[in-house]
Amino acid sequence: MSTCDRNGAEQSQLEQIQALYTELAETPDKDFGWGKGKENARSLGYADEWLRRLPDVVWESAAAVGNPFSVSPIEKGMTVVDLGCGAGADACVAALLAGDEGRVIGIDCTPAMITKARSNAKACGFTNLEFYEADMTCFPFAEACADIVISNGAINLSADKQRVLAEAYRILRPGGRLQIADMVKDPSASEGSCCSGEGSWADCVSGTVAPDTFMTLMEHAGFSDIRLIAYTGYRTARHTLGALFCGEKITR
């Protein structure tokens, strides 16, 4: 599996991320200071059917910041890639929706999360779901292999968001969709409350960008019909806010 070269700052950020999310995978009952678990998913609009059908263990390490499934439906037979899949809750929902004829692939940089995601998929009995330890900036998938790319609170964790979005665009088929929930800087927060470096990178604070900046990065990656669907109300700090975005790969 390919790996990416990193400078010292990026390596430090990666170590922060892996340490925090290993802890979330292994001690999900701990209070991390932000919402997680089944009730958090319920509050973000996840369907009761999903919450009932998937075992509780699937949800316990899930730290959703929004509901990417509310953007546009996943249909039977689709191929879905989940960037920064964590313990696999969203990937399991996608597998439920895509059905046995579909395929769902989750990637994450934290080994403990991949281990838990694979265990969760087994607990659900899914055979259309696979997980890989990989970097979001250089994942080992063929061009134009996915119908939908989803992500939930993960792209803000990357120091190279432009490259992540370019990779998402690369693996989407023409007409494919990017539909994600992520943390951004709250545009209503005062300038003084958005100090650079306030809060940790791994807690989805320091790596956030303004919503307009995020959409510009999507445009530069090649996406069309880019929209900020809604803010989700999820917070990791007083100046950060969850948001839902979507874009489409249109070839002319």
C-alpha positions in Angstrom: 0.0 0.0 0.0 1.3 3.4 -0.9 2.3 6.0 1.6 2.9 9.7 1.3 6.0 11.7 2.4 5.2 14.2 5.2 7.1 17.1 6.7 7.6 17.4 10.4 4.4 19.4 11.1 2.2 17.0 9.1 3.8 14.0 10.9 3.0 15.6 14.3 -0.6 16.2 13.2 -0.9 12.6 12.1 0.4 11.4 15.4 -2.1 13.6 17.2 -4.9 12.2 15.1 -3.9 8.6 15.5 -3.5 8.9 19.2 -6.9 10.5 19.7 -8.8 8.2 17.4 -7.1 5.1 18.8 -8.4 6.2 22.2 -11.9 6.8 20.7 -11.8 3.3 19.2 -10.7 1.6 22.4 -12.5 3.7 25.1 -15.6 4.9 23.4 -17.4 5.6 26.7 -14.9 8.4 27.5 -16.1 12.0 27.4 -14.0 13.7 24.6 -15.8 17.0 24.8 -17.8 16.6 21.6 -20.8 14.5 20.5 -20.6 10.9 19.5 -22.5 7.6 19.5 -26.0 6.6 18.5 -27.8 9.6 20.2 -25.5 12.0 18.4 -26.3 10.3 15.1 -30.1 10.5 15.9 -29.8 14.2 16.6 -28.2 14.7 13.2 -31.1 13.1 11.4 -29.9 9.5 10.9 -32.9 7.3 10.1 -34.4 5.3 12.9 -34.2 2.2 10.6 -30.4 2.5 10.4 -30.1 3.0 14.2 -32.3 0.0 14.8 -30.8 -2.4 12.2 -27.1 -1.8 13.0 -25.8 -3.1 16.3 -25.0 -0.6 19.1 -21.3 -1.4 18.8 -21.3 0.1 15.3 -22.3 3.5 16.7 -20.2 3.7 19.9 -17.1 5.2 18.4 -18.9 7.2 15.7 -18.3 11.0 15.9 -20.5 12.2 13.1 -20.6 16.0 12.6 -23.5 15.8 10.2 -25.5 13.4 8.0 -24.1 13.1 4.5 -26.9 10.7 3.6 -29.4 13.6 3.8 -27.7 15.2 0.8 -28.8 12.7 -1.8 -29.8 9.0 -1.7 -27.5 6.1 -2.1 -29.1 3.6 -4.4 -28.8 -0.2 -4.7 -25.8 -1.3 -6.7 -23.7 1.8 -6.1 -20.1 1.9 -5.3 -19.4 4.2 -2.3 -16.0 5.3 -0.9 -15.9 6.7 2.7 -12.9 8.9 3.4 -11.8 8.9 7.0 -14.3 6.1 7.8 -13.3 5.7 11.5 -15.0 2.7 13.1 -17.2 2.3 10.0 -20.7 3.6 11.1 -21.3 5.6 7.9 -19.7 2.8 5.8 -22.2 0.3 7.4 -25.1 2.6 6.6 -23.9 2.9 3.0 -23.5 -0.9 2.8 -27.1 -1.2 4.0 -28.3 1.2 1.3 -26.2 -0.1 -1.6 -27.2 -3.7 -0.9 -25.4 -6.9 -1.8 -25.0 -5.8 -5.4 -23.2 -2.6 -4.3 -19.7 -2.1 -2.9 -18.5 0.1 -0.1 -14.9 0.9 0.7 -13.7 2.8 3.8 -10.3 4.2 4.4 -8.7 5.6 7.5 -5.2 6.5 8.8 -5.7 5.0 12.3 -5.0 1.3 12.5 -7.2 0.8 15.6 -10.2 2.3 13.8 -9.7 0.1 10.8 -9.6 -2.9 13.1 -12.8 -1.9 14.7 -14.5 -1.1 11.4 -13.7 -4.6 10.1 -15.1 -6.0 13.3 -18.3 -3.9 13.0 -18.8 -5.0 9.4 -18.5 -8.6 10.5 -21.0 -8.0 13.3 -23.5 -6.6 10.7 -22.9 -9.6 8.4 -22.0 -7.4 5.5 -20.0 -8.9 2.6 -20.1 -5.8 0.4 -17.9 -3.8 2.7 -14.1 -3.5 2.9 -11.7 -1.3 4.8 -8.1 -0.1 4.2 -5.5 1.8 6.2 -4.6 4.6 3.9 -3.8 8.3 3.7 -6.7 10.4 2.3 -4.2 12.3 0.0 -3.0 9.1 -1.8 -5.4 6.2 -1.6 -4.8 3.2 -3.8 -8.0 3.2 -5.9 -8.4 3.2 -9.7 -9.7 6.3 -11.5 -13.4 6.5 -11.9 -14.3 3.6 -9.6 -16.9 5.2 -7.4 -20.4 6.6 -7.8 -20.4 8.5 -4.5 -17.7 9.7 -2.1 -18.8 10.4 1.4 -16.9 11.7 4.4 -17.9 12.8 7.9 -15.7 15.2 10.0 -12.5 13.9 8.4 -11.2 16.2 5.6 -10.6 19.1 8.1 -8.0 16.8 9.7 -5.9 16.8 6.5 -3.1 19.4 6.1 -3.6 19.1 2.3 -7.3 19.4 1.7 -6.8 20.3 -1.9 -5.1 17.0 -2.6 -7.8 15.1 -0.7 -10.5 16.7 -2.8 -8.5 16.1 -6.0 -8.3 12.4 -5.1 -12.0 12.3 -4.4 -12.6 13.8 -7.8 -10.2 11.4 -9.5 -12.0 8.2 -8.2 -15.5 9.4 -9.0 -17.1 8.3 -12.2 -18.6 11.0 -14.5 -21.8 12.2 -12.9 -20.6 10.9 -9.5 -21.2 12.9 -6.3 -19.2 14.1 -3.4 -21.5 14.5 -0.3 -19.8 15.2 3.0 -20.2 16.6 6.4 -17.2 18.5 7.8 -16.2 21.0 10.3 -15.6 24.6 9.2 -15.0 28.0 10.8 -18.3 29.4 12.0 -18.9 32.5 9.7 -21.0 34.1 12.4 -18.2 34.0 15.0 -16.3 37.1 15.8 -12.8 37.5 14.3 -11.3 37.5 17.7 -12.7 34.1 18.6 -11.1 32.4 15.5 -7.5 32.7 16.6 -5.1 30.5 14.6 -4.0 27.5 16.6 -6.8 27.7 19.2 -7.8 24.1 19.9 -6.2 20.9 18.7 -5.9 19.7 15.2 -7.1 16.2 16.1 -10.2 17.6 17.7 -11.4 19.1 14.4 -10.6 22.7 15.4 -7.2 24.0 14.1 -7.6 22.4 10.7 -10.9 24.0 9.9 -11.3 26.6 7.1 -14.1 29.0 6.2 -17.0 27.5 4.2 -16.2 29.7 1.2 -12.6 28.5 1.3 -13.8 24.9 1.4 -16.0 25.4 -1.6 -13.2 27.1 -3.5 -11.0 24.1 -2.9 -13.8 21.9 -4.3 -14.0 24.1 -7.4 -10.2 23.9 -7.9 -10.4 20.1 -7.6 -12.8 20.1 -10.6 -16.2 19.8 -8.9 -19.3 21.4 -10.4 -22.7 22.3 -8.9 -21.0 22.9 -5.6 -23.4 23.7 -2.7 -23.3 24.3 1.0 -26.5 22.5 1.9 -26.8 23.4 5.6 -25.1 23.9 8.9 -25.6 21.0 11.2 -25.3 22.6 14.6 -22.4 20.3 15.6 -19.5 22.1 17.4 -16.0 21.1 18.4 -15.2 24.7 19.7 -17.1 27.9 20.0 -15.9 29.1 16.5 -16.3 25.8 14.6 -19.5 24.4 13.1 -20.5 21.3 11.2 -21.6 21.8 7.6 -22.9 19.7 4.7 -21.4 20.1 1.2 -22.0 18.5 -2.1 -20.5 18.6 -5.6 -20.6 16.7 -8.8 -18.1 15.4 -11.3 -19.3 16.6 -14.6 -17.2 15.9 -17.7 -17.7 18.1 -20.7 
